[in-house]
Amino acid sequence: MTTKLETKQSQQNEKKTIPTIKVDILTGLRPTNNLTIANYLGAVKPIIDLQNKNHSALIFIADLHAITDKKPLAVKKIINSVVADYI
C-alpha cells in the first residue's frame, strides 16, 4: 500500500520527465538558390548515407539569413522549393 507522500513524490517525478530527441547531425541551409548537384554531393548524399547507418539528422532552413541577400523576395520563393527537395 502506498502512502499519500509516496504518491505525491511519484507524480512530481513524472512531471520532471522531459522528452528528448537524439540527434547525431544538426545542419542549417541558407536558401539562396535551388539545389544543385554540388548541394547533393556535399550535403544531401552524406546525410542520407549517415541515416542509412542509423544516425539521425535534423535539418533546418536558415531563412532569416536570407533577408540580407540582394533579392530577399526571390529567396522567399525558393524556401519552399528547398524544403521540398530535402523531403
Secondary structure, 3 states (H helix, E strand, C coil): CCCHHHHHHHHHHHHCCCCCCCCCEEEEECCCCCCCHHHHHHHHHHHHHHHHCCCCEEEEECHHHHHHCCCHHHHHHHHHHHHHHHC
